[in-house]
Amino acid sequence: MLKRMLSSVLALAIAGLPLFARDDKKEAERLENCGMILKEILDIPDDIPQDLLDKSKCIIVYPSVLKAAFVFGGSYGRGAMSCRTGEHNTGPWSAPTMMALEGGSVGFQIGGQATDFVLLVMNARGAHAVLKSKVKLGADASAAAGPKGRDASAETDVTMRAEILTYSRARGLFAGISLAGSSVRPDNDANARVYGKTVEPEAIIFRGAVAVPPPAQKLVALLNQKSPKTR
């Protein structure tokens, strides 16, 4: 009887291994996609204004969010967030914490195409808020569609008031877009898979509790290259 029970437990354990392996691979691909998407966006002529990027404290990238899911609500976006390190957020970019994008409204849905989102977190208050719990854009944190173009000024009312500026890219078109009504939050389960242990998002971002994982090295290196210091 004992032998049979041990055999059953072993079989279940073996059967579970591929699932965990697939989950780990999914998170690695997500981090790699974040780096790839951000590079493509920052390399196009009419992209995020450099002065806004330089003034931002953190950046969140959500690759290939399926907008059709906005009709039904629920969970539909997964990405990663990196912030500037140091006491005043003026240092190199941090290892990423995995993030989720949820909620939304029927009015936001545009067909069923996949869309990439980039969110700039413009101050420390916004950064700490999204790392602690679920934050509803436009309610718990002020948010606005970000201006685009190399020469766009950061000294406008909308950019000076907003804690989070939001951008999207779909079918090759890049634009500022409102995500009011959507929520962002840390994806703690994904963090545990990426780093092999439970680690708090704020410890990842602000206390350097973990090293940059290999799949995220291109993302962090790109940020350090494109915007090495905050203004």
VOGU-3710 file (C-alpha; in Angstrom, 3 decimals, decimal comma):
1> mlkrmlssvl> 0,000/0,000/0,000  2,789/2,410/0,975  4,687/1,567/-2,179  1,620/2,303/-4,268  1,105/5,670/-2,529  4,742/6,653/-3,047  4,482/5,730/-6,712  1,365/7,904/-7,073  3,032/10,875/-5,390  6,103/10,495/-7,599
11> alaiaglplf> 3,950/10,307/-10,716  2,095/13,475/-9,739  5,361/15,279/-9,082  6,781/14,282/-12,441  3,552/15,279/-14,171  3,724/18,704/-12,544  7,254/19,490/-13,683  6,413/20,419/-17,277  3,745/22,845/-16,035  6,226/24,732/-13,854
21> arddkkeaer> 8,737/24,658/-16,685  6,162/26,149/-19,027  5,314/28,852/-16,488  8,987/29,753/-16,048  9,457/29,887/-19,809  6,376/32,113/-20,148  7,770/34,641/-17,672  11,159/34,635/-19,408  9,490/35,285/-22,763  7,452/38,080/-21,212
31> lencgmilke> 10,577/39,830/-19,966  12,311/39,401/-23,309  9,248/40,777/-25,096  9,183/43,806/-22,794  12,738/44,653/-23,825  12,014/44,085/-27,506  8,803/46,156/-27,509  10,377/49,040/-25,627  13,355/49,121/-28,012  11,039/49,233/-31,024
41> ildipddipq> 9,020/52,081/-29,517  12,017/54,148/-28,413  13,670/53,720/-31,799  10,816/55,163/-33,850  10,955/58,907/-34,720  7,607/59,927/-33,202  7,949/58,240/-29,840  7,933/59,110/-26,139  9,464/62,579/-25,614  12,998/62,298/-24,275
51> dlldkskcii> 12,446/64,844/-21,522  9,470/62,847/-20,223  11,469/59,633/-20,258  14,281/61,396/-18,414  11,899/62,764/-15,768  10,115/59,479/-15,173  10,786/57,460/-12,027  9,596/54,105/-13,375  8,417/52,503/-16,588  5,915/49,677/-17,045
61> vypsvlkaaf> 5,724/47,701/-20,295  2,800/45,446/-21,210  3,469/43,575/-24,462  0,637/42,257/-26,647  -2,399/43,007/-24,505  -5,532/41,655/-26,177  -8,079/44,463/-26,166  -11,030/42,174/-26,804  -10,745/41,092/-23,199  -11,885/44,562/-22,115
71> vfggsygrga> -15,445/43,562/-23,059  -15,472/40,810/-20,458  -13,236/42,368/-17,814  -10,932/40,148/-15,841  -7,213/39,727/-16,165  -5,754/40,357/-19,586  -2,373/42,071/-19,453  0,981/40,952/-18,076  4,246/42,873/-18,181  7,132/44,219/-16,121
81> mscrtgehnt> 8,144/47,393/-14,282  11,586/48,861/-13,632  12,463/51,994/-11,630  15,477/54,169/-11,080  17,380/53,115/-7,980  18,869/55,274/-5,252  17,421/57,416/-2,479  16,073/60,015/-4,896  15,473/57,702/-7,872  18,481/59,033/-9,746
91> gpwsaptmma> 20,515/55,826/-10,067  20,607/52,998/-12,628  17,426/51,131/-13,501  16,392/48,285/-11,218  15,662/44,628/-11,690  12,036/44,319/-12,832  8,977/43,378/-10,882  6,290/41,577/-12,849  3,043/43,518/-13,243  -0,585/42,886/-14,200
101> leggsvgfqi> -3,058/45,128/-16,051  -6,729/44,524/-15,296  -10,219/45,943/-15,688  -11,182/48,503/-18,263  -14,440/49,329/-19,960  -16,440/48,301/-23,016  -15,806/51,718/-24,521  -12,081/51,121/-24,549  -12,206/48,019/-26,692  -11,053/48,517/-30,280
111> ggqatdfvll> -11,619/45,386/-32,294  -9,588/42,417/-31,173  -6,032/43,337/-32,067  -3,136/42,914/-29,688  -1,769/46,175/-28,328  1,450/47,088/-26,545  1,277/49,529/-23,638  4,010/51,647/-22,050  3,309/53,524/-18,808  5,610/56,216/-17,418
121> vmnargahav> 5,384/56,666/-13,645  6,349/60,272/-13,065  6,809/60,571/-9,303  7,745/58,557/-6,217  4,195/58,572/-4,860  2,885/56,864/-7,975  5,723/54,345/-7,894  5,126/53,320/-4,291  1,369/53,160/-4,861  1,488/50,702/-7,765
131> lkskvklgad> 4,052/48,522/-5,980  1,984/48,127/-2,820  -1,403/47,119/-4,180  -3,863/47,354/-7,040  -4,154/50,946/-8,251  -7,043/52,160/-10,393  -5,854/54,649/-12,976  -7,708/57,924/-12,830  -8,978/57,250/-9,299  -6,203/56,000/-6,997
141> asaaagpkgr> -3,516/57,529/-9,199  -3,905/60,407/-11,644  -3,281/59,270/-15,204  -3,343/60,844/-18,651  -2,611/59,994/-22,246  1,025/60,892/-22,766  2,118/63,390/-25,410  4,360/62,025/-28,142  7,020/63,352/-30,460  10,660/64,198/-29,809
151> dasaetdvtm> 9,887/67,891/-29,352  6,796/67,562/-27,156  7,201/69,520/-23,937  6,920/67,969/-20,493  5,936/71,346/-19,069  2,261/71,081/-19,959  -0,587/70,931/-17,458  -1,487/67,354/-18,296  2,026/66,008/-17,841  2,736/68,058/-14,723
161> raeiltysra> -0,447/66,897/-12,989  -0,424/63,228/-13,973  1,348/60,619/-11,896  1,213/58,108/-14,744  1,385/58,799/-18,494  0,092/56,066/-20,789  0,978/55,109/-24,357  -0,118/52,393/-26,763  1,001/50,830/-30,020  -1,328/48,832/-32,236
171> rglfagisla> -0,910/47,855/-35,883  2,189/50,005/-36,102  0,460/53,142/-34,796  1,926/54,715/-31,670  -0,087/57,184/-29,571  -0,904/58,435/-26,120  -4,058/56,716/-24,870  -6,239/56,939/-21,787  -6,304/53,852/-19,577  -8,640/55,440/-17,019
181> gssvrpdnda> -10,659/52,749/-15,280  -7,980/50,095/-15,698  -5,946/48,845/-12,758  -2,280/47,990/-12,388  -0,832/45,764/-9,673  2,243/43,648/-8,919  2,086/40,064/-10,188  3,509/38,322/-7,117  3,079/34,784/-8,452  5,080/35,678/-11,551
191> narvygktve> 7,792/37,280/-9,382  8,133/34,046/-7,430  8,587/32,119/-10,673  11,119/34,600/-12,066  13,266/34,842/-8,936  12,696/31,371/-7,510  11,383/32,703/-4,190  8,781/35,008/-2,700  10,078/38,562/-2,813  8,212/41,819/-2,238
201> peaiifrgav> 7,973/44,154/-5,264  9,373/47,097/-3,264  12,335/44,948/-2,206  13,025/44,156/-5,870  12,752/47,768/-6,996  14,076/49,866/-4,134  16,247/47,565/-2,029  18,046/45,581/-4,706  16,984/42,291/-3,144  17,592/40,366/-6,371
211> avpppaqklv> 19,850/40,637/-9,390  18,538/41,393/-12,867  17,498/38,019/-14,333  19,030/37,100/-17,718  15,763/37,503/-19,699  15,452/41,109/-18,405  19,032/42,219/-19,026  18,254/43,707/-22,444  15,334/45,693/-21,003  17,384/47,163/-18,148
221> allnqkspkt> 20,416/47,800/-20,370  18,205/49,632/-22,873  16,799/51,894/-20,150  20,281/52,673/-18,842  21,361/53,507/-22,390  18,340/55,607/-23,417  17,836/57,435/-20,114  20,748/56,932/-17,736  19,862/59,771/-15,350  16,681/61,453/-14,223
231> r> 16,315/65,198/-14,658
//
